[in-house]
Amino acid sequence: MDTLGKILIYAGFSGITVFIGALLGNAFNNHIKKRVLKYEISHAAIAFGGGIILSAVALVLVPKGLEELNLWPMLLSFGAGSVIFFVIDKYLQQKGGKMAQLLAMLMDFVPESIALGALFASDPSTGTLLAIFIGLQNLPEAFNSFRDMVLSGFTAKKTLMLMFMLSFAGIGGALIGHFFLRDYPDVTAHLMVFASGGILYLIFQDIAPSSKMKHHHWGAIGACVGFMVGMIGEKVI
């Protein structure tokens, strides 16, 4: 199989989990009736997703930046990602509404997908690992985004249709990265470090606080399990 075919397959996998996560969220809303159980499962899903994206930062995104970039340019990109995600997150919180959680999910999905497409030409194994990370992190993020959107007024049908269309954003981003950035590994590294800064901000601002449960400590184990999944992927691939 040629490189373009692999990109389409792996980017398709990383994106379709957005729709799968939404389907799981819909099934969860319809079939899980106990409020306490819903509370525990949703918080565990948030923690699991946080562990996965933290492993993506620690095992793929930042190491690639360290490999390709000098110290100060790398720190500048990381800091820019942190600040820009902070500004967007603050704006979304002030605006509120039905799309805030979904937009927050796309803030890290799109730049990671672009980096995925650019990486496949020079480093297919890292590209494959990044695709797995993106797909796994999209699953719990889409699960919680679906539930938030339905609670804020969207119908389940409209939300599922929107999530299905957005699941193709990964393919679009990967193709952009492949055709325009594959010969610029330094630009790709900047993009990955930029995404790392933004993701780390989101982990401590939104994900970690939202995953904490009042009367349980085991929810944080979900984050550890998520990080272990990343460790497995790094060793296997």
N, C-alpha and C positions, 0 to 999 in steps of 0.2 A: 504494500500500500504506500502511495506517495505521501509527502509531507502534508499537502493540502487536505487529503482525505483523512489523515489522522487528526488534523486540527478540527475538521468538521465533526468528527466523532467525539473527541474529547470535549470540545467546546459545547457540543450538543448535550453531552452528559452533564457538564457543569451547569448548564442552563435549565435543563428539564427538571432538575430537582426543585426549582422554584415552583413549578406547577405541582409536582408531587407533594411538596410541603403544604401547598394550599389545599390539595385534596385531603391530606391527613388532618389539616385544621378543620375542614368541613366535616369529616367523619367524627372528629373529636367533639365538635360542637353538638352534633346530632345524637351521638350514642353515649357520651359520658355525661351523666346527669348529676353526680355528686359534686357539690361545690368544692369540698376539701380536696377530693381527688383531682379535679380540674386545676386547682391552685398548685398542687404539688407537681403534677406532670408538666404544666406550662413553665414553671420556674426551673424545673430540671432540664427542660428543653433549651431554655435560654442559657443556662450554665454550660450545657454540652456544646452548644454552638459557640459560646465564648471560648471554651477550651480549644476547639478546632481552629478558630481564626487566630488565637494566640500561637498555636503551633505553626500555622502558616507564616506568621511574622518571624518566629524564632528559628524555623528550620529551612525556610525557602526565601522569603522576601528580603530580610535583612542580610543573610549570608551572601546572597547574590549581589547586593549593594556593596558589601565589604570587599567582595572579589573584584568588582569592576571600577569602583569609584575611590577617589582620594577622600581624606577625612572631611575637609570643610565643605566640598560640594555635597557629600552624602548627608552631613548634618543639616545643611541648608534645605535639601529636599525633604528630609524627615521633619524638620521644624515647619516647613511650609505646609506639609500634609496635615500636621497637628493643628495649625492655626486655621487653615481653610475648613477643615472638618468642624472645628469649634464654631466658626462663624456660621456655617450652614446649619449645624445642629441648633445653635441658638435661635437662628431665624425660624427654623421649623417648629421649635418649641413655642415661640411667640405667636406664630401663625396658627399652630394647632391644626385641627381639621383631619380629614380622612386619609391624606396621602403621606403624612409625615413619616410614619414607620416604614412604609414602602420605599420612600425616597432614601431614608437612612440605609436600608439594605442595599440599594443600588449604588450608593456612594462608594462602597468597596468592591462590589461585584464588577462594575464596568472597568475601572482601571486594572484590576487583576486579570480580567479577560483579555484586555489589550496586551498586557505583558505575556499572557499565555501564548497568544498567537505569534508574538515576536520571538519568544524563546524556542519554539519548536524547530526553527531552522538551524539553530546552533547547539541547542542542548535539549534533545527530545525527552530525556529521562526527567529533567527538572520540569519541563513543560507538562509531562504526564502527571507528576506529583502535584503540581500547582492546580491542574484540572480537577484532581481528586479532592484537594483541599477546598476549592471553590464550590464543587458540587455538594460536599458534606456540610459546609457552613451555610449554604443556601437553604438546605432542608429545614433546620430549626428556625432560621430567620423568616422564611416564607410561612412556616407554620404559625408563628406569632404575628406576622404581618397580616395574614388572612384574618385571624381572630380579632385583631385591633380594628381592621377596616370594617368588618361586619358589625362590631360593637358600636362603631362610630356612624353607622347609617347605610353603608353599602349593602346591597343584597348579595347573598352567597353566589348567585349565578353571575352577576356582573364582576364580582371579585375574582371568581375562577377564570372568567374570560380574560380579564386584565392580566392575571398571573400567567396564563397560558401564552399570551402575546409577549410578555416580558421575558419569558423563558428563552426566547430567541435572541435576547440582547447579548448573551454570551458569545454566540456565533458571530454576530455583527462586530463586537469588540475584538474578537480573536482575528477575524479577517483583516480588520484595520491594522492591528499590530503586525500581522504576518506580511502584508504587502507594503507597509510604510515604515516599519521600525526594525525589521529583521536584520538590516545591515547597520544598525545603530545600537549596539549592545549597551553603550553608556546611557543612551536615552531610555532604553528599557529598564536599566538598573535604577535610574532616577525615578521612573514611574513606580517601580516596585517599592523603593524606599519611601516615596511620597505616600503611597497607599499604606505602608506600615505605620507611618506617623498618624495618619487618620484613624486607622483601625485601633491602634493602641489608645488613642483618645476615646473612641467609642466604647472600648472595653471597660475603661474605668469610669467613664461618665454615665453610660447607659446600661451596658450589659451586666456588669458585676453587681451594681446596686439592685437591678431588677431581678436578678437570680436569687437573691437572699430571701429565705423564708423565716418568718417570725419565730416559729416554734420547732424548727428542725435545723440541724447542721449538715445533714447528709446531702442536701441539694448541691453543695459545692463539690461533692464527689463527681457530679456530672461534668464539671469543668475539667477535672483530672482525667476522667475517661475520654473526654474529647481530645485532650492533649496527647493521651496515650495512642489514640487512633492516628494522630499525626506522626508520632514516633514510629508506629508500625509501618506507615506508608513510606517514611524516610528509609527505614532499614530494608524493606521489601523491594522498593523501586530503586 
